[in-house]
Amino acid sequence: MSTREPEAMYHVARELVARGLSVIPTGGGRTRAAKQPHYAALSATGHTAVNGAGETQATWRAFQERQATDEELQTWYLDVHARGIGLVTGAISRLVVVDVDLGGLPLLAQLGWKPHVISPSGGAHLYVRHPGWYVPSNASKTKASLPPGIDVRGDGGYIMVPPSCNPQGQYRRTNERRLLKVTDIPETVDWAGESYSLRRALGLAVPVPQPELASPVPSALHRSSDGPDDDRCPMWLILDRAAEYAPVSRNKGAFYLGLWGHANGYLLDETLAYVEEYLYLVSGVKTAPFPREEAAKAIRSGYSVPRKEPWRREEKRYVSN
């Protein structure tokens, strides 16, 4: 590590915040943790939460709602020496990022899109102005609704920015400065023998108004834990993972909400109490209405199959057995 690297990261992070963007510290450098949030730096500024197992862990969730202070930036980079910068995508930074890997570059050329950042692997990041509604992040998980090699980072996501590095090299800014507009993204695109509703799959199609929820969505969506004495996997995490299936099928996501709620010790009525939050998370993913009754039916179907093993803690995350 260069002796000036932390100072350089601090100045870039400070500049990004001054431009109205939200950032978090990442591992950076050439380590395996280069793209992961820097948990020691976050902990040093008091950003921790108690999970359902009663364990204290670092979290960057606050920076989905506010920007870091200069004092926090100094601690992350000048004191703890974090070596990377993650740009928090979504409404807080007013940006959505289309992440294109090598397999998606031919489609990128066909669309005539100019990248804003070149990743160390040779892929591309393209910045889109946030449309004002919830845009889900798929965070590199395979989505059948998107063309191969295309991912999206929206609300609840983040992406590495220059001059950060990973084991393959450094992220590089291009000369392109014009943000992509939603209208630059075709509604449909034909690729590799398939037709994709590209704008909708990226979460950038205008959502159809949904029926008003029966009760208001609680603030923070129960993000910290589900109770001081609750050792189950927190419901907010189950909700997040179930919502990741919504771009493919909202019913499938609701089914997994029931399946995983059952596996992790939640009674059916407990999981059904979160149906409005699930509907909130997936609102805008597709244009057709998704009635509460349909979501509740899918949740119940998750309880109709044999109960799976509960998730277990492993290296700051829950995994299935």
C-alpha positions in Angstrom: 0.0 0.0 0.0 1.3 3.5 -0.9 1.8 5.7 2.1 -0.4 8.3 0.4 -3.2 5.9 -0.7 -5.5 6.5 2.3 -5.1 10.2 2.0 -5.9 10.1 -1.8 -9.0 8.0 -1.0 -10.1 10.5 1.6 -9.9 13.4 -0.8 -11.8 11.6 -3.5 -14.5 10.4 -1.1 -14.8 14.0 0.3 -15.2 15.3 -3.3 -17.9 12.8 -4.0 -19.8 13.7 -0.9 -19.5 17.4 -1.8 -21.2 16.6 -5.1 -24.1 15.1 -3.3 -23.2 11.4 -3.5 -23.2 8.9 -0.6 -20.1 6.7 -0.1 -19.0 3.9 2.1 -15.5 2.5 2.9 -14.5 -0.7 1.2 -11.5 -3.0 1.6 -9.8 -1.8 -1.7 -6.3 -2.8 -2.6 -5.6 -6.2 -4.2 -7.1 -8.3 -1.4 -10.1 -10.7 -1.7 -12.1 -8.3 0.5 -11.4 -5.4 -1.9 -15.1 -5.0 -2.9 -16.6 -5.7 0.5 -17.6 -3.0 3.0 -14.7 -2.2 5.4 -16.2 -3.5 8.6 -13.5 -2.2 10.9 -13.8 1.3 9.5 -17.6 1.3 9.8 -17.3 -0.1 13.4 -14.8 2.7 14.2 -17.5 5.3 13.5 -20.2 3.4 15.5 -22.1 1.9 12.6 -23.1 -1.4 14.1 -26.3 -3.2 14.7 -27.4 -6.3 16.7 -28.6 -9.1 14.5 -31.2 -11.7 15.3 -28.5 -13.9 16.9 -27.6 -11.2 19.3 -24.3 -10.5 17.6 -23.0 -7.0 16.9 -21.9 -6.5 13.4 -20.9 -3.5 11.2 -23.5 -2.0 8.9 -23.5 0.6 6.2 -27.3 1.0 6.0 -27.3 4.5 7.5 -25.6 5.7 4.3 -28.6 4.7 2.2 -30.4 7.6 4.0 -27.6 10.2 4.6 -24.1 11.1 3.5 -21.1 10.5 5.6 -19.7 13.4 7.6 -16.2 14.7 7.1 -15.3 13.3 10.5 -16.5 9.8 9.4 -14.5 10.1 6.2 -11.3 11.0 8.2 -11.8 8.1 10.5 -12.4 5.6 7.6 -9.4 6.7 5.5 -6.9 8.6 7.6 -7.2 6.6 10.8 -8.4 3.1 9.9 -6.8 3.3 6.3 -9.6 1.9 4.3 -8.4 1.5 0.7 -11.5 1.6 -1.4 -14.7 3.7 -2.0 -18.1 2.3 -2.6 -20.7 4.6 -4.2 -24.1 4.0 -2.6 -26.6 3.8 -5.4 -30.3 4.7 -5.4 -32.2 7.7 -4.3 -29.6 8.9 -1.8 -27.1 9.5 -4.6 -29.7 10.1 -7.3 -28.0 7.4 -9.4 -28.7 3.9 -10.8 -25.7 2.1 -12.2 -25.9 -0.5 -15.0 -23.0 -3.0 -14.4 -21.9 -4.7 -17.6 -19.4 -7.6 -17.5 -17.4 -8.9 -20.4 -20.3 -11.0 -21.7 -22.5 -8.0 -21.9 -20.0 -5.7 -23.9 -21.3 -6.7 -27.3 -24.8 -5.7 -26.3 -23.4 -2.4 -24.9 -21.9 -1.7 -28.3 -25.2 -2.6 -30.1 -27.0 -0.1 -27.9 -24.4 2.6 -28.5 -23.9 3.3 -24.8 -20.7 4.9 -23.6 -19.4 3.7 -20.2 -18.5 6.1 -17.4 -16.2 3.7 -15.7 -14.1 0.7 -16.9 -13.7 -2.0 -14.3 -10.5 -3.9 -13.7 -11.9 -6.9 -15.5 -12.6 -4.8 -18.6 -16.3 -4.5 -17.9 -18.2 -1.2 -17.8 -20.3 0.9 -15.4 -22.9 3.2 -16.8 -24.6 5.9 -14.7 -28.3 6.6 -15.0 -30.2 9.4 -13.2 -32.4 7.8 -10.5 -36.0 8.0 -11.8 -37.7 8.8 -8.4 -39.2 5.4 -7.7 -37.8 2.3 -6.0 -35.2 0.6 -8.2 -34.1 -2.9 -6.9 -30.5 -4.0 -7.0 -29.7 -7.5 -8.2 -26.1 -7.2 -7.1 -24.7 -9.7 -9.6 -27.3 -12.4 -9.0 -28.5 -14.1 -12.2 -31.8 -12.6 -13.4 -33.6 -14.3 -16.2 -35.3 -11.0 -17.0 -32.0 -9.3 -17.9 -29.7 -10.0 -20.9 -26.6 -12.0 -20.0 -23.8 -9.9 -18.6 -26.1 -7.1 -17.4 -26.7 -6.2 -13.7 -28.2 -3.2 -12.0 -27.4 -1.4 -8.8 -30.2 0.7 -7.5 -31.7 1.3 -4.1 -30.0 -0.7 -1.4 -26.9 -1.3 -3.5 -23.4 0.1 -4.0 -20.6 -0.1 -6.6 -16.9 0.5 -6.5 -15.6 3.7 -8.0 -12.2 5.0 -9.1 -9.5 5.1 -8.0 -10.3 2.0 -6.0 -8.6 -1.3 -6.9 -9.5 -5.0 -6.7 -7.2 -8.0 -7.3 -7.5 -7.5 -11.1 -6.4 -3.8 -11.1 -7.9 -0.3 -10.8 -11.2 1.1 -11.7 -10.8 3.9 -14.4 -13.0 6.9 -15.2 -13.6 7.5 -18.9 -14.2 10.9 -20.5 -17.9 10.3 -20.8 -19.8 12.8 -18.5 -23.4 12.7 -19.9 -25.6 10.5 -17.7 -27.8 8.0 -19.4 -31.5 9.0 -19.4 -34.3 6.5 -18.9 -35.3 7.3 -22.5 -31.9 6.2 -23.7 -32.8 2.7 -22.6 -35.0 0.8 -25.1 -38.2 -0.7 -23.7 -37.3 -4.0 -25.4 -34.1 -5.4 -26.9 -33.5 -8.6 -28.9 -30.3 -10.3 -28.0 -28.9 -13.9 -28.5 -32.3 -15.1 -29.8 -34.3 -13.7 -26.9 -36.4 -10.6 -26.4 -35.9 -8.7 -23.2 -38.1 -6.0 -21.6 -34.9 -4.1 -20.8 -36.2 -0.9 -19.3 -38.6 -2.8 -17.0 -36.0 -5.4 -16.1 -33.7 -2.6 -15.0 -36.4 -1.2 -12.8 -36.6 2.0 -14.9 -40.1 1.6 -16.4 -42.7 3.8 -14.9 -44.5 1.7 -12.3 -48.2 1.2 -12.4 -49.8 2.7 -9.2 -50.4 0.0 -6.7 -53.5 -0.2 -4.4 -52.9 1.6 -1.2 -51.5 -0.6 1.5 -53.7 -1.7 4.3 -51.3 -0.2 6.9 -48.3 2.1 6.6 -44.9 0.6 6.1 -42.9 0.9 9.3 -39.8 3.1 9.0 -36.5 1.3 8.4 -38.3 -1.9 7.6 -37.2 -3.5 10.9 -33.6 -3.3 9.7 -31.8 -3.7 13.1 -33.3 -6.8 14.5 -36.7 -8.4 15.2 -36.4 -8.2 19.0 -33.8 -8.2 21.7 -34.4 -11.8 22.6 -35.0 -13.1 19.1 -32.2 -15.5 17.9 -33.8 -16.2 14.5 -32.5 -14.8 11.3 -33.9 -11.3 11.1 -37.0 -10.9 9.0 -35.6 -7.9 7.2 -32.9 -10.1 5.7 -35.4 -12.7 4.6 -37.5 -9.9 3.0 -34.5 -8.5 1.1 -33.5 -11.9 -0.3 -37.1 -12.7 -1.3 -37.5 -9.3 -3.0 -34.5 -10.1 -5.2 -36.7 -12.6 -7.1 -39.3 -10.0 -7.9 -37.9 -8.9 -11.3 -38.4 -12.5 -12.4 -41.6 -13.3 -10.5 -43.1 -11.5 -7.5 -45.0 -14.7 -6.7 -41.8 -16.6 -6.6 -40.3 -14.0 -4.2 -43.4 -14.3 -2.0 -43.1 -18.1 -2.0 -39.5 -17.9 -0.9 -40.6 -15.4 1.8 -42.9 -18.1 3.2 -40.4 -20.9 2.7 -37.6 -19.1 4.4 -39.8 -17.6 7.1 -40.9 -21.2 7.9 -37.4 -22.5 7.9 -36.2 -19.8 10.3 -38.9 -20.4 12.9 -41.5 -17.8 12.0 -45.1 -18.8 12.4 -47.3 -18.3 9.3 -49.2 -15.4 10.9 -45.9 -13.7 11.8 -44.7 -13.9 8.2 -48.0 -12.8 6.8 -47.7 -9.7 9.0 -44.8 -8.6 6.7 -46.8 -8.9 3.4 -47.2 -5.2 3.2 -43.5 -4.7 3.5 -42.8 -7.2 0.8 -45.3 -5.4 -1.5 -43.5 -2.1 -0.7 -40.1 -3.6 -1.6 -41.3 -5.0 -4.9 -43.5 -2.0 -5.9 -42.5 -0.7 -9.3 -40.6 -3.9 -10.3 -43.4 -4.7 -12.8 -46.2 -2.7 -14.2 -49.1 -5.1 -13.5 -50.8 -4.9 -10.1 -49.8 -7.5 -7.5 -52.7 -7.9 -5.1 -52.1 -8.5 -1.4 -54.2 -11.6 -1.5 -52.0 -13.1 -4.3 -48.8 -12.4 -2.3 -50.3 -13.9 0.8 -51.4 -17.0 -1.1 -47.8 -17.5 -2.3 -46.4 -17.0 1.2 -48.8 -19.7 2.5 -47.6 -22.0 -0.3 -44.1 -21.7 1.1 -45.4 -23.2 4.4 -47.0 -26.1 2.6 -43.7 -27.8 1.8 -41.5 -29.7 4.3 -39.7 -27.2 6.5 -36.1 -26.5 5.5 -33.1 -26.1 7.8 -32.7 -22.7 9.4 -30.1 -20.3 8.1 -26.8 -20.1 10.0 -24.4 -17.3 10.6 -21.2 -17.5 8.6 -18.7 -14.7 8.1 -21.1 -11.8 8.7 -23.9 -13.2 6.6 -26.6 -15.8 6.8 -26.4 -18.8 4.6 -28.8 -21.8 4.0 -27.7 -25.2 5.1 
